[in-house]
Amino acid sequence: MTCQSGRLLLTLLALTAVISTTYAREADQDSRHDSDEPDSQRILKDESQVTSGSITVRGARLIYQAEAGLEVVYLKDPKDDDPQARHDDKGDQPPVPQHASMSYVAYFKGDHEDARRPITFLFNGGPGSSTVWLHMGAFGPKRVITADDSHSPAAPYHVTDNEFSLLDASDLVFVDAPGTGFGHLRGADKEKAFYGVDQDAHAFANFIVGFLSRHARWNSAKYLFGESYGTTRAALLAYILQSEKSLDFNGVILLSQILSFDNSADGPQFNPGVNQPYVLALPSYAATAWYHHKLPNQSQALEPLLTEVEQFALNDYWRALNAGNTLPPERKTEIAGRLHAYTGLPQDYIERADLRINVGEFEKTLLGSNTTAGRLDSRFSGPTIDPMSKEADYDPQSAAISSAYVSAFNDYVRRTLKFGVKMIYKEGIDVEKSWDFQHQPPGAPIKLPQTVNVEPDLAFAMKMNPNLKVMMNGGYFDLATPFFAASYELQQLPIQPALQKNIEMHFYTSGHMVYAHEPDLKALHDNVAAFIGRTHEPFSGEAH
């Protein structure tokens, strides 16, 4: 009995050892196998989460479906290449193709997606910005409430049903730029592959094509909505999607537009001889001084003042700047006096600046050494960082509202949309040092060594699709992308006079983010909804 028990024990021990060894081998094989799987960290993958929601819009209940997710985009179709072995002869893994996962949140009105509805792709700019701003401030079903022209109190923030959501007029897809939001990049030279004027636009084009395919929306009326650098992107997208994807859009909606960077007043001192930035920013300077009661002869109404300033800017002021060093001293003093009357800046300061004042200098100087005016929305102001600095060191509006937008979205996307719980949301990234600012416009054989200008791209798109409608929206108090510069750019488009009727412009008594001012949010919604409503035919195809 004892001997048999001993043999049984030895047999069990041996069997246990064999089983343990087998498990160890299998675990080791599984570990090696898992590291090669496409869903490992080497290769990004699509993922999404669908939820349902409802909001009250002007007393009526509106239900919707929400999809938060990541869509992977490649520079080219990865299935065009032959499959690669898991390892080469040396045991090394094959190179990772260049690709990016772009995060998005889409909203579809009703209890199911309806392909008969219009669909609008929305994005902010930067470059290097996510789309949290348009999402939580303008057109998403929920929005965060912030102070109108002052710093908002810290959390808890108030998130409410957005009665001005654009969901009543169109399905919505808020898209984050590559590397922002929940997205990531993969592959050799991944920044070079995605960070650039043309590279970024192609990534967005591939995202849109992929989204339309996955959601069977190719036959829906389609719109692009870009804000700030997003307007640069939208102009490019309209051309790329038509010329490379044979995809016409019904409309391009531009908010706080910049198409030609030669018109930016952020650093014109580095581009002497190009004087239009000073000219095109002057009406926004006047609006800012008017708002803060800094004009020596304060007028009651803003718009008549702006009309007067615009005429002076395009005529006497521009001729004086173009005269350069040949401008007579007495004429310089005369122009400086007019600029003092329209900007509130000291006349001797204007003369010492040679009649040329960039945005940073204006923000820093207008309200005195201890208070800085806003850049994105010059109705805002805040304590000056360095009273001895030449230009503003920060933007008071950005400081005033960013925490509210970012905090509200981070809570909303995880708590309500059930997405991104273990992920990090990047509201913005610093891409400027890596950004390729050279652009190849239509007809050019190479990327041109000049300041970015996508006016030719938008013009080409309008000629290729003469039914394409363009809507520009701008704020009077926007110093980042002045409204007068935006209207000037659209007047310079190389298009036939008959196509000019396809362009409409709207102006608002706020800044870069016009939706941060509730009366303008309502007006923006109504204008955009009407634009969408009249720029597509009733659906005549079959819905699936």
Summary of the structure (lengths in Angstrom):
residues: 544
radius of gyration: 27.9
end to end distance: 76.3
largest distance: 123.6
contacts: 1816
relative contact order: 0.13
helix: 42%
strand: 18%
